[in-house]
Amino acid sequence: MAITKVTNDLLDLSVSTDALALPSGTTAQRPTNPVEGTIRHNTEIGETKLETYNGTGWATVNKFEPPVASYLVVAGGGSGGLANNNADHNNTGGGGAGGLRTSYGSTSGGGSSAESDLLLSNGTTYTITVGGGGSQGNGSDSSISGADITTITSLGGGFGGGGYNPLNLPYGIPGSAGGCGGGGGNLYNRSGGAGTAGQGYAGGTNSGSGNSSYPASGGGGTASAGVASTCCAPGAGGDGLSVSIIGSAINYGGGGGGSYGPTSGGTASGGIGGGGYGAAGSGNPDGGPGTANTGGGGGGTWGKSRSGTPQWPGGLGGSGVVILRIATASYSGTYTGSPTVTTDGTDTILTYTSSGTYTA
């Protein structure tokens, strides 16, 4: 091995392709009076065995650790069902919440276990897509993608079941499948839509039999299924999951409530976590919208004895959100879009309410 001595007593080893053998021993064998900058190999301290004396004590020299990101990905919620302006098919189901996937905490959407954090690569750019809420249909997907990871995608919430049917079938349409399923509309056991495993629950199914004014059911949420309607009351939306990734607990992904024309049935509440309320009576005929950036489903509407348009839309679904939580020591500060950047303890948090990127 070639060694060249240069000025200031510096040993230049850069011409060598070999390795430098350091002193090696146990903790008890450390030198008695080390000088600051002393470095050695400690055989007793686990994976990170290189240590240095910093002037007051011995400190390990940490091995390189790639940045790790915890995440929350919530899709846009589905809208409440579309009602016909006639005596039948008038009560519509609540929209299903957008699907939810997270690696933070112990539980993800649909009652599944939390997923694994993302292992990022320095210099790689990751694309953040935030899905919009549904308008007379399912919500849009949200995702995190990058060249070196498997894309994390949450599916948009299902459209609430209702009276409008382009095929003009006599019994309305069921709730649509999605991240969380849309609630069933009124009349003849209209089914709730299915949720997606690992993301959310199904919408409630109307249990009525042949009564055209039967109430509609609630859309599914990320923490519980939509509530089925009964003979005299609409079903509430399923609740959203509580996640503390920003440092405080927030519920995401509440389903929309089902509607009921007669005021005696009361208004069906949206699920905790941004679900819109279901319509009830002539004084409150339109379903409430899902809350923005929660993935909440829109509330169902009703159309009996209303004039001005042949179909009445349900409440709009709420838009989704994507959140990254990264150790501040590993945070690059490089992103596009307009995420809100906050800190919690030793971590930095980026909350995307619209699409953008993050470069590790």
N, C-alpha and C positions, 0 to 999 in steps of 0.2 A: 504494500500500500504506500503510495507516494504521499508525503506530507511536506508542505512548503510553509516555512515560518515567515510571517510578514510583520509589518510594523505593529507597534503597541502590543507585542506578545500574543498576537492572534494566530491560531493555527488554522491554516486554510486546507480543508479536506475535500474541497469541491472537485479536485481532479480524480478522486477515487470513486470506483463503483462498488467498493466493498462495504462493510459495515463497521461501526465503532462499538467495541465491546466495553460496556460500562461495568463498574463494580457491582456485585450482586451479593445479597445477603438478607438475613431476617431483620425484623424491626429492632431486635436487641443488639444487632451488629452494626447499627448506624454509627457513624463517626461521633466521637464525644464532643468535639469542638468544631463543627462544620462552619464554613464561611458561606455567606449569602451567595446563592447561585449553584451550590453543590447539587449534583444530580447523581442518582443511583437507581439500580433495579432492586425493588423489594419483593422478595419471594412469597410474602404472606398477605398481600392486600388485594386478592381477587383478580379480576380481569385487568384492571388498570394498575399495573405494577410499577410504572415509572413515577419517581417522586423527586421533589426538589426542596432544598432548604431556602425559605424566603426571608431569612434574617431573624425570625422569631419562632418558627416551627416548621415541621415538614408538611408539605402539601402534595397531593397526587397530581400528576399531569394528565388531565382527562383525555380520553380517546375521542376522536371525531364522532359526533352524533348528528345524523341528518335531521332536518326539521320535521316535526310531527304536528299534524293538525287534527284537532277534534272538529266535528262538523254537525250541523243541523241543516237538512234539506227538506223544505215544505213546498209542495206544489200548490197551484191555484185551486180554489174550491169550485165545485159545480154550481150552476144556477138552480133556483127553484123551478118546478115544472111549469109548463105552459098550459093555460086553461082555455077551454072553449067558452064562447059567450052563448050558452044555451042551458037548458035545464039539466042535462046530463054532463058527466065528465068535468064538473066544475071545481072540484077541490084537488090541488096538486101537491105532490110530495116535496119535501125540502131537499136541497142539493147536498150531495156528499162532500165532506171536507177533502182538501188535497192530501195526498199521501205524505207520510212523514218518515224520514229515516235519520237516525242520529247515532253518533258514537259516544255522546256525552251522557254520563249517568249510567243507570243500570238497565233502562227500558227504552225500546224504540216503538214505532207505531204498530198498532195491531196487537199489542201485548207481547211482542217478540223481545229477545234480549238485545241490548245495545250492540252496535256493530263495532268493528275495529277502527281505530284512528287511521288517518291517511299518512303514509310515509312519503314525504315530498323530496324532490331533488333540487339542490341549489341551482338557480339559473333557469329552471323550467317554469313555463307559464301555464297556469290552470284557468280554464274558462268557467265562469259562473253564469248559469242561466236561471233567471227567476220567472216562473210561470205566472201568467195573468189569470184572473178569475173568469169563470164561464159566463157567457151571455146567451141564454137559450141553448145551453149545451154544457158539455164537460169543461172543467178547468184545464189549463195547460200545464205541462210537466216542468219541473225544476231539476237542475242537475249541476254536478261538478265533474269536469272532464279534463284530462291531460294525457300527454304521450306515454307516461310511465305508470298510470293508474287505471284500474277498471272504473269506468264511469259510474258515478253514484246518481241514480235517477229516481225521483219520486213522481208518481203518476197523478195527473189532474183528477179532481173529485168528480163523481158521477152526477149527471143531470137528473133532477127530480122527476118522478113519474107524473103523468098528467093527462089532461083530456085531449089535447091536440095530437092528431095522428095523421101524417100525410097520406096514409093508406085508407083513411076514413073508416077504420075498424070500429065496431060498436062499443068496445069496452076500454077505451083509453090505452095507455102504454105504461109499462113498468118502469121503475127507476133504473138508471143506467149503472153499469159497473164502472169502477174507477179506483183511485187510491183508497177512497172510502166510497161506498155505494150510495146512490140517490134513493130517497124514500119513495115508497109506493104511493101512487095516486089513488083516488077513490074509485069504488065500483068493482065488484066481482074479484075480490082477492088479488088486487094488483100487487105484484111482488116488489120488494126492495132490491136494488142492485147490489151485486157482490163487491166487497172490499178486496184489497190486494194483500196477500200474506206479507207480513213484515212492514206494512205501511198503514193499514187502517181497517175499519170494520164495515159491515154491510148496513144498508139502509133498512128501515122498518118495513114490514109487509102489512098491508091493509087486511084486516081480518073480517071485514064486512062481507055480506053476501047479497048482492043484488040491489042494494039501496043506493040510488044515484046521488044522494046527498051525504053519503057516508064520509067522515073525515079522512084526511090523508095522513101519511106517516112521515116521521123525521128522517133526515139524511144521516148516514153513518159518520162517526167521528174517529179520531186517531186513537182515543182511549176507550171508547165504548160504542156499541151499535146504536143506530137510530131506533127510537121508540115507536112501536106499532100503535096505530090508532085503535080506539075502541068505538063502541057504537055511538058515543056521545062526545068524544073529545079527540082532537088531533094529537099526533105523536110529536114529542120534542126531539130535537136533534141530539145525536150522540156527543159526548163531551170530548174535548181535545186534551192531548197529553201535556203535562207540566214538565218543562225542561228548563234547567238553570244555567244554560251555556253562557249567557251574558253576565252571570253573577247574581241574578235574581230569578225567581221562579215565574215563568210565563206559560200559559196554556196556548197551544197551537193546534188548529185543526178541529174546531167544533162544527158539527153538522147543522144544516138549516132545519127549522121547524116545519111541520106539515100544516096545511091550511084547513079551515072549516068555515063555510059561509055563515051558518047560524051563529049569532053572537053568544048563545047560551053555552056553546062548547068552549068558549074562551080562546085565547091566543096561545099557540104552542111556542114555547121559548126555543131559541137556538141553543146549541150546545155550548158549554163553557169553552172559550177559545175562539171566539169570533163568528159563531154561527148566527145567521139572520133569523128573526122571528117569523112564524107563519101567520098568514093573513087570517082575519076573523071578522065577519060582519061587514055591512055597508060602510061603516065608519073607518074601517081599516082593511081595505080589500087587497092591498098589495103586499107581497112578502118583503121582509127587510133584507138588505144586502149583507153579505158576509163582510167582516172587518178586513180592511186592507192589511197585507203582510202578516196574516195569520193563517191563510189558507181556509178560512171559514166558508161553509156552504151557504147559499142564499136560501131565504125562506120561500115556501110555497105560496101560491096565490089562488084566487077563485074567480070564476067568471059568470056565474048564474045571474041573470037579469041585469047584466051590465051592457052598456051600449057604447058605440063609437069605434069599435074594432072587433073583428071576429075572434081574435085570440089575445089573451092577456099574459104577458111574461111574468115569471117569478122573479124573486130578488136575485141580483147579480152575485156571483161568487167573489170571495175576497182573494186578492193576489197572494202569492207565496212569498217566501223569504229563504235566503241561504246565509248561514253564519259559519265563520271559521274562527277557531280559538287556537292560538299559537303561542308558545313560550316567547316572551319578549326578547330573550337573548337570541332567539332564532328568527325573529321577525325582520323581514327585509325592508318593509315600508314601500314596496313597489306594487302598485295596483292601478287599474283603470276602472272607470265607472265612478260611482259616488257612494261607496260604502261608508257607514258610520264607524269610526275607529275609536274604541274605548279600551280601558285596561281594567283588569280585575286581579289583584294580587300580582303575581309574577307573569301573568299572561296578557297578550294583546288580542282583542276581539274585533273582527271585521263583520259588520252586519250589512248584507247586500239586499236592498229592497228593489233593485233593478239590476239588470245584467252587467257584467264586467269581467275583470280578470285579476289574478294574483300571481306574482312571480316570486318564487321562493328564493 
